[in-house]
Amino acid sequence: MSAADQREALEVAASESGWPAYLLEKDIWVVWALQTLGADEQLLASLTFKGGTSLSKAHGLIERFSEDVDLTLNIQHLWPEVDLSAAASPSQAQIRRKLADRKLKQWVQEIPLPLLQRAVAAACFPLDLSLKAAEPDRRQPPTIVLRYQPLIPAPDWSFGYIRPTVLLEFGAHSTGEPHGAMPIACEAATHLTMLAFPMAHPLVMDPKRTFLEKAAAIHVACRKGSWGSGEGDRYSRHWYDLDRLASAGIAEAAMRDRELAIEVAQQKEDFWRKPPINYLQALSGDLQLVPTGDGREALETDYTAMTSSGMLRGQVPAFGELMERIGLLEQQCNAIAQSLC
C-alpha cells in the first residue's frame, strides 16, 4: 500500500476503534517486534512478554497504550547453571546480579538485535534500530530502541508523550513463570479485516505476577520519593495499572498467592536490592503504594500529561480519585498479607 493508503486505513480504524490513528500506527510496530522475535523458536520458548503492554494487548485488563515492550528472558536459558535459591549474603547476591547483567547485555547484542536488524533489512522497512545509551551512575536493563518514521505524527496537544519509538526492554532475573502462550493482534486489524497485519503468539506473564512486580517497584518509588532516575516522568501509568488490576480482582488474588508473593520478593531482593527496602516485609503487610511530598506532585504532573495524550480509553479517574483508590488498595493488600502471614 502507498503511504497515503496506509494513512487512510489508519484513519478508518481510528474512527471505528476510538483510538487515535497515531497510536494505532505505533501498535503495529509493537506487534511486529513481538512477531519477529517469536519467529525464532528458541526466543519464543525463552522470552516472556510482561508489563503494562501485556495487560492491555494479551489480557485486556487495562485500556491504555504503551511505548514499552517488557520482556523477561528465562534466566535458566541465559545461564543454565544459575543457582536461584535465596542468596546467602548481600555480597553473593551482588556477584550473581552483576554476572547476570553482563550475560544479558551480551545476549541482547548478539541475538535479538541482529535478528531484528536482519528482518528490517529484508523487508526494507523505514526503521532504525539501536541499543539505548547507558545513563551515568544508573543501572538499567539493556533496551533496543525501534524508531519508525510516523505516517501520522502525534499532535502537539499530546505534550510529546507519544513518541515514534518502541522500546524493547529486556530482563533476566527469573524464569518469567507463571506464563502461557497468548495471541497478540494489532488493534487496527479488528477494524480492517481485509488487510494483513502482524500477529504474535508469545509467552505472556500471569497478571498476578505482573501486579506483584509493579507493586514492589511502586513501594520503592514511594519510599524513595522518586522513580528511577527521575521524579515521576512517564511513570504514572503504573499507578493506573494497579487500579485497573484491583478492579479486575487480580490484586486480591495476587496477594493471596503467598508462594508467588514470596518468590517475587526474593527475586527483587536478590537482583534489585535497595537498602533499607525489605521486599519480603513490603509484600507481607508493609506495602506503600501512595506517594507523598514532591514525588506525589511530580506524579500528578505526569498523570495529567498521560491522560491528555490519548493513551487511555474508557473511564479515567482524576488524579485525586486515583490516589484515593490506591490508598484503599494499599490497605486491602496489607490486610490480606497480614492475615496470611
C-alpha positions, 0 to 999 in steps of 0.5 A: 500500500502507498503511504497515503493508503496506509494513512487512510486505513489508519484513519478508518480504524481510528474512527471505528476503534476510538483510538487515535490513528497515531497510536494505532500506527505505533501498535503495529510496530509493537506487534511486529517486534513481538512477531519477529522475535517469536519467529525464532523458536528458541526466543519464543520458548525463552522470552516472556512478554510482561508489563503494562503492554501485556495487560492491555494487548494479551489480557485486556485488563487495562485500556491504555497504550504503551511505548514499552515492550517488557520482556523477561528472558528465562534466566535458566536459558541465559545461564543454565547453571544459575543457582536461584535459591535465596542468596546467602549474603548481600555480597553473593547476591551482588556477584550473581546480579552483576554476572547476570547483567553482563550475560544479558547485555551480551545476549541482547547484542548478539541475538535479538538485535541482529535478528531484528536488524536482519528482518528490517533489512529484508523487508526494507522497512523505514526503521532504525534500530539501536541499543539505548545509551547507558545513563551515568551512575544508573543501572538499567536493563539493556533496551533496543530502541525501534524508531519508525518514521510516523505516517501520522505524527502525534499532535502537539496537544499530546505534550510529546508523550507519544513518541515514534519509538518502541522500546524493547526492554529486556530482563533476566532475573527469573524464569518469567513463570507463571506464563502461557502462550497468548495471541497478540493482534494489532488493534487496527486489524479488528477494524480492517479485516481485509488487510494483513497485519502482524500477529504474535503468539508469545509467552505472556506473564500471569497478571498476578505476577505482573501486579506483584512486580509493579507493586514492589517497584511502586513501594520503592518509588514511594519510599524513595520519593522518586522513580528511577532516575527521575521524579515521576516522568512517564511513570504514572501509568503504573499507578493506573495499572494497579487500579485497573488490576484491583478492579479486575480482582487480580490484586486480591488474588495476587496477594493471596498467592503467598508462594508467588508473593514470596518468590517475587520478593526474593527475586527483587531482593536478590537482583534489585536490592535497595537498602533499607527496602525489605521486599519480603516485609513490603509484600507481607503487610508493609506495602506503600503504594501512595506517594507523598511530598514532591514525588506525589506532585511530580506524579500528578504532573505526569498523570495529567500529561498521560491522560491528555495524550490519548493513551487511555480509553474508557473511564479515567479517574482524576488524579485525586480519585486515583490516589484515593483508590490506591490508598484503599488498595494499599490497605486491602493488600496489607490486610490480606498479607497480614492475615496470611502471614 
